[in-house]
Amino acid sequence: MLVNLVNYAVSYAEKGFSVIPIGQSKKPLIKFAGKPPLTPDEIRKIWQKYPLANIALKTDKFFVIDVDRHSGEVDGMNSIKDLHHDEWFKDTLTEKTAHDGFHFFFAKPKNIKISQNIGILPSVDLKAHENNYVVVAPSSLGDKKYRWLNNMPMKAPPQGLLDLIKEKQKDIPPTKVAEVLLGMRKRTKTTDLFETIITGFGDKGKRNDNLASFMGGLLMRNVDPYIAAKLAVIANDNTTDPLPLSEVERTVNSMIEKENRKREGVPSE
């Protein structure tokens, strides 16, 4: 049975977390990228509008090792066990997900950049981008609930885990990325899109145009607008001199609206 989680959401905010209301699809119900954390009063107003919203927390001050166990392929816990370092994942805040996976929470180190890495291990993701988020208890997906397994504070990541993250973050030549992802040697516009995720939007003076071109290319290929927007944020994060997130959001929304008008047969202004 779905219930109103507003009091839980307020409690998270009062503890210093940045709360994001999300729906059953796990998509945000508000724009949040680059915006300050919601206040308790703002949370109450949003939950009046979306009384059955679930709760997610922005991964701005912490990162999460997200272990998937329902993909039908690799059990993420086997990937964790294969590390032979169970101690890395003990004595830190942990929750069980709605599909029997696990979220292991760690405080972000102040002197080390932790980059997001989807697929850091088979069926294991590292969620760390300042504009990413993770669903938290007592949210539920249908009749399946998220639940905390302990109430421990988030510990600093052990050095072994940091070494693993650093190893997985090593730069791969963009052309090699394209070959692996696309399974081809001939360059195409799709190759350029994949490489942009890693190389970013280029130098000042070109970044906005390259962002618009990137979004247009993804939307033209029927990439879900929400996923396209997240890829744009990742690409911007990989840009040497990134655009302000407010500017990324403005360009992304403009391109999505432009594509919607095109598909509806509405002439561009």
Secondary structure, 3 states (H helix, E strand, C coil): CCCCCHHHHHHHHHCCCCEEEECCCCCECCCCCCCCCCCHHHHHHHHHHCCCCEEEEECCCEEEEEECCCCCCCCHHHHHHCCCCHHHHCCCCEEECCCCCEEEEEECCCCCCCCCEEEEECCEEEECCCCCEEECCCCEECCEECEECCCCCCECCCHHHHHHHHHHCCCCCHHHHHHHHHCCCCCCHHHHHHHHHHHCCCCCCCHHHHHHHHHHHHHHCCCCHHHHHHHHHHHHHCCCCCCCHHHHHHHHHHHHHHHHHHHCCCCCC
